[in-house]
């Protein structure tokens, strides 16, 4: 989006001023449609030859769908833990680190 804009003023270009949920929506759709073979094969073509995505690549893509899902979950849990520490009534930033 940013690279394709012709708007002169950067503050009005791309995703500036757009709610983050609306910015994230297209990528969320693509993440789900990516695993639907019929949908993906309607547009997943080689940019020069127009050849469709090879079936073995689609199968590898589907097999890797949940790669590192556990790590992502741990990351989210860590964010939650940090948030709870920072907003705890007994947290004192002058005396302790939220990362301890």
Secondary structure, DSSP 8 states (H G I E B T S, - for coil): -TTT---SSGGGSTTTTS-HHHHHHHHHHHHHHTT-HHHHHHH-B-TTT--B--HHHHHHHHHTTTTTHHHHHHHHHHHHHHHHHHT-TT--TTT--TT-
